[in-house]
Amino acid sequence: MAITAAMVKELREMTGAGMMDCKKALNETNGDMDAAVEFLRKNGQAKAEKKAGRIAAEGLCTVVVKDDKTAAVVEVNSETDFVAKNDTFKDFVEAVATQAVNSDAADLEAFMAEAWKEDSSKTVKDALVEKIAVIGENLNIRRFEKVVAENGCVVSYIHGGGRIGVIVEAETSVVNDAVKEALTNLAMQIAALSPKYVSRDEISEEYIAHEKEILRAQIMNDPKESQKPEKVINGIIEGRVSKELKEICLVDQVYVKAEDGKQTVGKYLEAVSKEAGATVSVKRFVRFETGEGLEKKQEDFAAEVAAQMNQ
């Protein structure tokens, strides 16, 4: 069967694969469009397997918000920062986030097995494999989290062009532009200062006891401090724990936009609540940072070029 340019164009639009790959697939399947799509998927899978061992620690985080009540943040990794800035990759990450905000999946495995919203004949994993084949790098949908506000709203913030993605869920009976602006300010603070908890209420007694144990051991190992009275030592420990909690609890942190440099986030929320005529509180937040905890590839451009020349 003669393969026309129109057929190649149609297949390319269906799969996102390269023009020459589409032409080859149609030739191999004698122009059968469905078989050509399957051929490209299988070919993409083979390419993906070859790339699977390569480190993907760059990439993007993005957030999609729906109706001020529902939001999802995702992290999708690539091997290089160059690909992370590519529009094809950016569009794919946006599509993954849109998938996540409409998903009921409880974990990443279930999410990857879902029907891809943009083409229900594929799964999310299939869509990822095809994108690996098109882009030519190992890609990884690393994680996602969906947040649904039952008694308030959600806001989002993206920092550094997608390096950090934040969702804040607030409880409030009043949702207006002023409230959402205030919560966005807090999302920016979370991006910058990376608190671990909303408030001390979320911290277990076991955690605090463990921190006190470590601090006591440090004091006992200090020749000068260890000689202090027990009451003084206990006071030092309490003071240091309190200081640490102020750094890791959002409402105890100094609000970064405070004019006096002293106002805490908790006091800022009290002021926002007074102005709104309703109690505005942060129920939870999610903060994703690209490549967080991943081993990053050590680039050696000269060695990479040499290796390619010797192939």
NORNORRA-V968173 format. One record per residue. RES is the residue in three letters. PSI is psi as a letter, one per 40 degrees, with the letter a starting at -180 (999 if undefined). D_FIRST is the distance of its C-alpha to the first C-alpha in Angstrom with 2 decimals. Layout:
BEGIN
res:RES psi:PSI d_first:D_FIRST
res:RES psi:PSI d_first:D_FIRST
END
This chain:
BEGIN
res:MET psi:h d_first:0.00
res:ALA psi:h d_first:3.80
res:ILE psi:h d_first:6.33
res:THR psi:i d_first:9.37
res:ALA psi:d d_first:12.96
res:ALA psi:d d_first:13.69
res:MET psi:d d_first:11.42
res:VAL psi:d d_first:13.15
res:LYS psi:d d_first:16.40
res:GLU psi:d d_first:16.16
res:LEU psi:d d_first:15.62
res:ARG psi:d d_first:18.40
res:GLU psi:d d_first:20.67
res:MET psi:d d_first:20.21
res:THR psi:d d_first:21.01
res:GLY psi:e d_first:22.91
res:ALA psi:i d_first:21.16
res:GLY psi:i d_first:20.82
res:MET psi:d d_first:18.13
res:MET psi:d d_first:17.16
res:ASP psi:d d_first:17.29
res:CYS psi:d d_first:14.91
res:LYS psi:d d_first:12.36
res:LYS psi:d d_first:12.95
res:ALA psi:d d_first:12.79
res:LEU psi:d d_first:9.33
res:ASN psi:d d_first:8.18
res:GLU psi:d d_first:10.56
res:THR psi:e d_first:9.51
res:ASN psi:f d_first:5.75
res:GLY psi:e d_first:6.29
res:ASP psi:h d_first:9.34
res:MET psi:d d_first:12.03
res:ASP psi:d d_first:14.97
res:ALA psi:d d_first:13.95
res:ALA psi:d d_first:13.32
res:VAL psi:d d_first:16.80
res:GLU psi:d d_first:18.23
res:PHE psi:d d_first:16.91
res:LEU psi:d d_first:18.64
res:ARG psi:d d_first:21.70
res:LYS psi:d d_first:22.05
res:ASN psi:d d_first:21.64
res:GLY psi:d d_first:24.15
res:GLN psi:d d_first:26.47
res:ALA psi:d d_first:26.54
res:LYS psi:d d_first:27.41
res:ALA psi:d d_first:29.96
res:GLU psi:d d_first:31.65
res:LYS psi:d d_first:32.14
res:LYS psi:e d_first:33.78
res:ALA psi:d d_first:35.80
res:GLY psi:e d_first:38.84
res:ARG psi:i d_first:39.22
res:ILE psi:h d_first:41.91
res:ALA psi:g d_first:40.89
res:ALA psi:e d_first:44.21
res:GLU psi:a d_first:43.45
res:GLY psi:a d_first:41.68
res:LEU psi:i d_first:42.83
res:CYS psi:i d_first:44.81
res:THR psi:i d_first:44.36
res:VAL psi:h d_first:45.88
res:VAL psi:h d_first:44.72
res:VAL psi:h d_first:47.53
res:LYS psi:h d_first:47.19
res:ASP psi:f d_first:50.08
res:ASP psi:e d_first:52.74
res:LYS psi:d d_first:52.85
res:THR psi:h d_first:49.85
res:ALA psi:i d_first:48.47
res:ALA psi:h d_first:46.32
res:VAL psi:h d_first:46.31
res:VAL psi:i d_first:43.64
res:GLU psi:h d_first:43.40
res:VAL psi:h d_first:40.06
res:ASN psi:i d_first:40.37
res:SER psi:i d_first:38.53
res:GLU psi:d d_first:39.45
res:THR psi:i d_first:40.51
res:ASP psi:d d_first:42.30
res:PHE psi:d d_first:39.81
res:VAL psi:d d_first:36.98
res:ALA psi:d d_first:39.50
res:LYS psi:e d_first:39.91
res:ASN psi:h d_first:36.19
res:ASP psi:d d_first:35.15
res:THR psi:d d_first:32.04
res:PHE psi:d d_first:34.40
res:LYS psi:d d_first:37.04
res:ASP psi:d d_first:34.70
res:PHE psi:d d_first:33.68
res:VAL psi:d d_first:37.38
res:GLU psi:d d_first:38.17
res:ALA psi:d d_first:35.49
res:VAL psi:d d_first:36.99
res:ALA psi:d d_first:40.44
res:THR psi:d d_first:39.32
res:GLN psi:d d_first:37.91
res:ALA psi:d d_first:41.27
res:VAL psi:d d_first:43.45
res:ASN psi:e d_first:41.75
res:SER psi:i d_first:41.69
res:ASP psi:e d_first:44.16
res:ALA psi:h d_first:43.30
res:ALA psi:d d_first:46.49
res:ASP psi:i d_first:45.22
res:LEU psi:d d_first:42.41
res:GLU psi:d d_first:40.83
res:ALA psi:d d_first:40.57
res:PHE psi:d d_first:39.34
res:MET psi:d d_first:36.46
res:ALA psi:e d_first:35.44
res:GLU psi:i d_first:35.42
res:ALA psi:h d_first:32.43
res:TRP psi:h d_first:31.44
res:LYS psi:d d_first:32.67
res:GLU psi:e d_first:29.88
res:ASP psi:g d_first:27.19
res:SER psi:e d_first:28.75
res:SER psi:e d_first:25.81
res:LYS psi:i d_first:27.06
res:THR psi:i d_first:30.54
res:VAL psi:d d_first:32.59
res:LYS psi:d d_first:32.05
res:ASP psi:d d_first:28.24
res:ALA psi:d d_first:28.64
res:LEU psi:d d_first:30.94
res:VAL psi:d d_first:28.64
res:GLU psi:d d_first:25.78
res:LYS psi:d d_first:28.37
res:ILE psi:d d_first:29.53
res:ALA psi:d d_first:26.08
res:VAL psi:d d_first:25.91
res:ILE psi:d d_first:29.54
res:GLY psi:e d_first:29.87
res:GLU psi:i d_first:33.29
res:ASN psi:h d_first:34.78
res:LEU psi:i d_first:35.50
res:ASN psi:h d_first:37.73
res:ILE psi:h d_first:38.76
res:ARG psi:d d_first:42.31
res:ARG psi:i d_first:44.28
res:PHE psi:i d_first:44.77
res:GLU psi:h d_first:47.73
res:LYS psi:h d_first:48.06
res:VAL psi:h d_first:51.40
res:VAL psi:h d_first:52.54
res:ALA psi:h d_first:55.87
res:GLU psi:d d_first:57.81
res:ASN psi:f d_first:60.90
res:GLY psi:b d_first:60.06
res:CYS psi:i d_first:57.12
res:VAL psi:i d_first:54.86
res:VAL psi:i d_first:54.40
res:SER psi:i d_first:52.25
res:TYR psi:h d_first:52.49
res:ILE psi:h d_first:50.07
res:HIS psi:i d_first:51.74
res:GLY psi:f d_first:50.58
res:GLY psi:e d_first:47.16
res:GLY psi:e d_first:46.24
res:ARG psi:d d_first:48.41
res:ILE psi:h d_first:50.47
res:GLY psi:h d_first:49.72
res:VAL psi:h d_first:52.59
res:ILE psi:h d_first:53.06
res:VAL psi:h d_first:56.57
res:GLU psi:h d_first:57.44
res:ALA psi:i d_first:60.71
res:GLU psi:h d_first:62.96
res:THR psi:i d_first:64.44
res:SER psi:e d_first:65.25
res:VAL psi:h d_first:64.79
res:VAL psi:h d_first:61.44
res:ASN psi:a d_first:61.67
res:ASP psi:d d_first:60.65
res:ALA psi:d d_first:63.78
res:VAL psi:d d_first:63.18
res:LYS psi:d d_first:59.53
res:GLU psi:d d_first:60.58
res:ALA psi:d d_first:63.17
res:LEU psi:d d_first:60.71
res:THR psi:d d_first:58.25
res:ASN psi:d d_first:61.16
res:LEU psi:d d_first:61.54
res:ALA psi:d d_first:57.83
res:MET psi:d d_first:58.33
res:GLN psi:d d_first:61.38
res:ILE psi:d d_first:59.44
res:ALA psi:d d_first:56.79
res:ALA psi:d d_first:59.56
res:LEU psi:e d_first:62.05
res:SER psi:f d_first:59.94
res:PRO psi:i d_first:62.45
res:LYS psi:d d_first:61.85
res:TYR psi:i d_first:63.54
res:VAL psi:d d_first:64.44
res:SER psi:i d_first:68.08
res:ARG psi:d d_first:70.43
res:ASP psi:d d_first:70.13
res:GLU psi:e d_first:66.76
res:ILE psi:h d_first:68.28
res:SER psi:i d_first:69.51
res:GLU psi:d d_first:73.07
res:GLU psi:d d_first:71.70
res:TYR psi:d d_first:69.95
res:ILE psi:d d_first:73.15
res:ALA psi:d d_first:75.26
res:HIS psi:d d_first:72.98
res:GLU psi:d d_first:73.20
res:LYS psi:d d_first:76.98
res:GLU psi:d d_first:77.13
res:ILE psi:d d_first:75.28
res:LEU psi:d d_first:77.53
res:ARG psi:d d_first:80.63
res:ALA psi:d d_first:79.57
res:GLN psi:d d_first:79.07
res:ILE psi:d d_first:82.55
res:MET psi:d d_first:84.16
res:ASN psi:e d_first:82.72
res:ASP psi:h d_first:84.32
res:PRO psi:d d_first:87.97
res:LYS psi:d d_first:89.21
res:GLU psi:d d_first:87.38
res:SER psi:e d_first:87.98
res:GLN psi:e d_first:91.72
res:LYS psi:i d_first:91.55
res:PRO psi:i d_first:92.90
res:GLU psi:d d_first:90.52
res:LYS psi:d d_first:90.75
res:VAL psi:d d_first:89.63
res:ILE psi:d d_first:86.78
res:ASN psi:d d_first:85.57
res:GLY psi:d d_first:85.74
res:ILE psi:d d_first:83.67
res:ILE psi:d d_first:81.02
res:GLU psi:d d_first:80.88
res:GLY psi:d d_first:80.64
res:ARG psi:d d_first:77.78
res:VAL psi:d d_first:75.82
res:SER psi:d d_first:76.37
res:LYS psi:d d_first:75.11
res:GLU psi:d d_first:71.94
res:LEU psi:d d_first:71.29
res:LYS psi:d d_first:71.67
res:GLU psi:d d_first:68.84
res:ILE psi:e d_first:66.37
res:CYS psi:h d_first:67.15
res:LEU psi:d d_first:65.69
res:VAL psi:e d_first:68.63
res:ASP psi:e d_first:71.12
res:GLN psi:i d_first:69.42
res:VAL psi:h d_first:70.91
res:TYR psi:h d_first:68.80
res:VAL psi:d d_first:67.26
res:LYS psi:e d_first:67.91
res:ALA psi:h d_first:71.51
res:GLU psi:d d_first:73.84
res:ASP psi:e d_first:76.66
res:GLY psi:e d_first:74.51
res:LYS psi:d d_first:75.99
res:GLN psi:h d_first:74.44
res:THR psi:i d_first:72.37
res:VAL psi:d d_first:69.12
res:GLY psi:d d_first:71.11
res:LYS psi:d d_first:73.60
res:TYR psi:d d_first:70.82
res:LEU psi:d d_first:69.33
res:GLU psi:d d_first:72.81
res:ALA psi:d d_first:73.02
res:VAL psi:d d_first:69.57
res:SER psi:d d_first:70.62
res:LYS psi:d d_first:73.86
res:GLU psi:d d_first:72.12
res:ALA psi:d d_first:69.50
res:GLY psi:f d_first:72.17
res:ALA psi:i d_first:70.33
res:THR psi:h d_first:69.95
res:VAL psi:h d_first:66.87
res:SER psi:i d_first:66.07
res:VAL psi:h d_first:63.21
res:LYS psi:d d_first:62.03
res:ARG psi:i d_first:59.44
res:PHE psi:i d_first:57.16
res:VAL psi:h d_first:54.06
res:ARG psi:h d_first:53.56
res:PHE psi:h d_first:50.46
res:GLU psi:h d_first:50.52
res:THR psi:h d_first:47.42
res:GLY psi:e d_first:47.68
res:GLU psi:h d_first:50.95
res:GLY psi:e d_first:51.99
res:LEU psi:i d_first:48.96
res:GLU psi:h d_first:49.33
res:LYS psi:i d_first:47.95
res:LYS psi:h d_first:46.18
res:GLN psi:h d_first:48.49
res:GLU psi:h d_first:46.64
res:ASP psi:g d_first:47.16
res:PHE psi:d d_first:45.03
res:ALA psi:d d_first:46.27
res:ALA psi:d d_first:45.47
res:GLU psi:d d_first:41.97
res:VAL psi:d d_first:41.26
res:ALA psi:d d_first:42.81
res:ALA psi:d d_first:40.68
res:GLN psi:d d_first:37.46
res:MET psi:d d_first:38.70
res:ASN psi:e d_first:39.42
res:GLN psi:999 d_first:35.97
END
